[in-house]
């Protein structure tokens, strides 16, 4: 046995207790959140710009966690919105057995999206994934409000009433049910709008988008949707008249619901 000091020199030193590695490379984790009014995509672009300017050539960067998933998924929002509108249109076309009447319903959707964008901007929130989920939800909610009016207007038109009279009567008949369902929903999302605590930012984004969209869609939709129905139905009937077809169903007038036989 020989002393260790005859073979090696011993000295005290300080080093990290844990060495972080990412893809087998030594790494340092940087986490952050964008300032209010900026989206995560803008924050990612700014980080990439700073990294390209400041990092030495022998160093690189990789994204992980939610940011990695966002970059890998890409900008799928237009595709999701497009599919949502297409499916709503197809369901309505099957319900009304018409390719034109669903347009009166879908043309009311921009009102809801406008309301969501305006209120989100006034609160200084960004266009994040939670707001986009709210926009997809608004497509169905605003279409529901329009369906309540267009369905009754279509029935009244099939009974022989003029287009304008059918639209006004449908709006009058469905005014109270629309307000009841819309106001109850708007009041129900207020806790999301004023949320606080852990995860409040996501709830505020979702609640603000839905609250603003439903508020404007209800306030303006009651007056705007009948106009859309009159415009679409009038155009459809003029087109059908030129092509020699009829778009209004004839109701049976005979006894017992049957069609009277010719005398």
C-alpha positions in Angstrom: 0.0 0.0 0.0 1.2 3.4 -0.9 -0.2 6.9 -0.2 -2.5 8.4 -2.8 -0.5 11.6 -2.6 2.5 9.9 -4.2 0.5 9.2 -7.4 -2.0 12.1 -7.7 -2.6 15.5 -6.4 -6.0 16.1 -4.7 -7.7 19.5 -4.6 -11.2 20.7 -3.8 -13.4 22.0 -6.7 -17.0 23.0 -7.2 -19.3 21.6 -10.0 -22.9 21.3 -10.8 -24.8 18.6 -9.0 -27.0 17.9 -12.0 -26.0 18.1 -15.6 -29.0 18.6 -17.9 -28.8 17.0 -21.3 -31.2 17.3 -24.3 -30.8 14.8 -27.2 -27.4 13.8 -25.6 -26.1 17.4 -25.7 -25.5 19.5 -22.6 -28.2 22.0 -22.4 -29.8 24.8 -20.3 -33.6 25.1 -20.1 -35.1 28.5 -20.7 -38.8 29.0 -19.9 -40.9 32.2 -20.4 -44.3 33.6 -21.3 -45.1 36.3 -23.8 -46.2 39.7 -22.6 -49.9 40.6 -22.7 -51.0 41.4 -26.3 -48.5 39.0 -27.9 -49.1 35.5 -29.1 -47.0 32.4 -28.5 -46.1 32.4 -32.2 -44.7 36.0 -32.0 -42.7 34.9 -28.9 -41.2 31.9 -30.7 -40.2 34.1 -33.7 -38.5 36.6 -31.4 -36.6 33.9 -29.5 -35.4 32.4 -32.8 -34.2 35.9 -33.9 -32.3 36.5 -30.7 -30.8 33.1 -30.8 -29.6 33.6 -34.3 -27.9 36.9 -33.4 -26.5 36.0 -29.9 -25.6 32.4 -29.7 -22.1 31.3 -30.8 -21.7 29.0 -33.8 -21.0 25.9 -31.6 -24.3 26.3 -29.8 -27.9 25.6 -31.0 -31.4 25.4 -29.6 -34.4 23.1 -29.7 -38.0 23.6 -28.6 -39.7 21.2 -26.2 -43.0 20.8 -24.4 -46.1 22.7 -25.6 -44.0 24.9 -27.9 -42.6 21.9 -29.7 -46.2 20.6 -30.2 -47.4 23.9 -31.6 -44.5 24.1 -34.1 -45.0 20.5 -35.1 -48.7 20.9 -35.6 -48.2 24.1 -37.7 -50.9 26.6 -38.4 -54.0 24.4 -38.6 -56.5 27.0 -37.4 -57.7 27.8 -41.0 -58.2 24.1 -41.7 -60.1 23.5 -38.5 -62.4 26.5 -39.0 -63.0 25.4 -42.6 -63.9 21.9 -41.6 -66.2 23.2 -38.9 -68.1 25.5 -41.4 -68.3 22.7 -44.0 -69.8 20.2 -41.5 -72.3 22.7 -40.3 -73.3 23.5 -43.9 -73.7 19.9 -44.8 -75.9 19.2 -41.7 -78.0 22.2 -42.5 -78.3 21.2 -46.1 -79.6 17.8 -45.1 -82.0 19.4 -42.5 -83.5 21.9 -44.9 -83.1 19.8 -48.0 -81.7 22.9 -49.7 -78.2 24.1 -50.7 -79.1 27.8 -50.4 -81.0 28.1 -47.1 -78.0 27.1 -45.0 -76.2 30.2 -46.4 -78.6 32.4 -44.4 -77.5 30.6 -41.3 -73.8 30.5 -42.0 -73.6 34.2 -43.0 -74.5 35.1 -39.4 -71.3 33.5 -38.1 -69.1 36.5 -38.9 -71.1 38.6 -36.4 -70.0 36.2 -33.6 -66.4 36.1 -34.7 -66.4 40.0 -34.9 -67.7 40.2 -31.4 -65.1 37.8 -30.1 -62.3 39.6 -31.8 -63.4 43.1 -30.6 -63.8 42.1 -26.9 -60.6 40.1 -26.9 -58.7 43.2 -28.3 -60.3 45.5 -25.8 -59.1 43.4 -23.0 -55.6 43.2 -24.4 -55.7 39.4 -24.8 -53.9 37.6 -27.6 -55.2 35.2 -30.3 -54.1 31.9 -28.6 -55.3 28.3 -28.9 -58.0 28.9 -26.2 -59.5 31.8 -28.1 -59.5 29.7 -31.3 -61.4 26.9 -29.5 -63.9 29.6 -28.5 -64.3 30.6 -32.2 -65.0 27.0 -33.2 -67.6 26.9 -30.4 -69.2 30.2 -31.7 -69.7 28.7 -35.1 -72.2 26.2 -33.6 -73.7 28.7 -31.1 -74.4 31.5 -33.6 -75.7 28.9 -36.2 -78.1 27.7 -33.5 -79.6 31.2 -33.1 -80.0 31.6 -36.8 -81.6 28.1 -37.2 -84.4 29.1 -34.7 -85.4 32.0 -37.1 -84.7 30.4 -40.5 -86.6 27.2 -39.6 -89.8 29.1 -38.8 -89.4 31.4 -41.7 -89.0 28.4 -44.1 -92.2 26.8 -42.7 -94.1 30.1 -43.0 -92.9 30.5 -46.6 -94.0 27.0 -47.5 -97.5 27.9 -46.2 -97.7 30.6 -48.8 -96.7 33.8 -46.9 -94.5 36.4 -48.7 -90.8 36.1 -48.0 -90.5 39.4 -46.0 -93.6 38.6 -44.0 -92.4 35.1 -43.2 -89.0 36.4 -42.0 -90.5 39.1 -39.8 -93.1 36.7 -38.3 -90.4 34.1 -37.6 -88.2 36.7 -35.9 -91.1 37.8 -33.7 -92.1 34.3 -32.8 -88.6 33.2 -31.8 -87.4 36.4 -30.2 -88.1 35.4 -26.6 -86.6 31.8 -26.9 -83.5 33.2 -28.5 -83.0 35.8 -25.7 -83.7 33.2 -23.0 -81.1 30.7 -24.3 -78.5 33.4 -25.3 -78.7 35.3 -22.0 -78.5 32.2 -19.9 -75.4 31.1 -21.8 -73.8 34.6 -21.6 -74.3 34.7 -17.9 -72.9 31.2 -17.6 -69.5 32.2 -19.1 -69.0 35.3 -16.9 -67.0 33.2 -14.3 -64.6 32.4 -17.2 -64.3 36.1 -18.2 -63.4 37.2 -14.7 -61.4 34.1 -13.7 -58.4 34.4 -11.4 -55.8 32.1 -9.9 -53.9 29.3 -11.5 -54.7 28.8 -15.2 -56.8 32.0 -15.3 -55.3 33.2 -18.6 -56.7 30.2 -20.5 -60.1 30.6 -19.0 -60.2 34.3 -19.6 -59.3 33.9 -23.3 -61.9 31.2 -23.9 -64.6 33.0 -21.9 -63.9 36.4 -23.4 -64.2 35.1 -26.9 -67.4 33.3 -26.3 -68.9 36.1 -24.3 -68.2 38.8 -26.9 -69.2 36.6 -29.8 -72.6 35.6 -28.3 -73.3 39.1 -27.1 -72.9 40.6 -30.6 -74.5 37.6 -32.4 -77.6 37.9 -30.2 -77.9 41.7 -30.2 -77.4 42.1 -33.9 -78.4 38.7 -35.2 -82.1 39.1 -34.3 -82.3 41.9 -36.8 -79.6 40.7 -39.3 -80.6 37.1 -39.7 -84.1 37.8 -41.1 -82.5 40.1 -43.7 -80.1 37.3 -44.7 -83.0 34.9 -45.1 -84.9 37.4 -47.3 -81.9 37.9 -49.4 -81.0 34.2 -49.8 -84.6 33.1 -50.3 -85.4 35.8 -52.8 -82.3 35.0 -54.8 -83.1 31.3 -54.7 -86.6 31.8 -55.9 -85.6 34.2 -58.7 -83.0 31.7 -59.9 -85.5 28.8 -59.7 -88.1 30.9 -61.7 -85.5 31.5 -64.4 -84.7 27.8 -64.6 -88.4 26.8 -64.6 -88.4 25.2 -61.1 -90.5 26.0 -58.0 -88.9 26.3 -54.5 -92.1 26.6 -52.5 -93.9 23.4 -51.5 -97.6 23.3 -52.0 -99.6 22.3 -48.9 -102.5 19.7 -49.3 -105.9 21.5 -49.0 -108.2 18.6 -49.3 -110.2 16.9 -46.5 -108.0 14.7 -44.3 -104.8 16.2 -45.6 -105.2 14.7 -49.0 -104.9 16.5 -52.4 -108.4 17.1 -53.9 -109.1 15.1 -57.0 -110.0 17.1 -60.1 -113.8 17.4 -60.6 
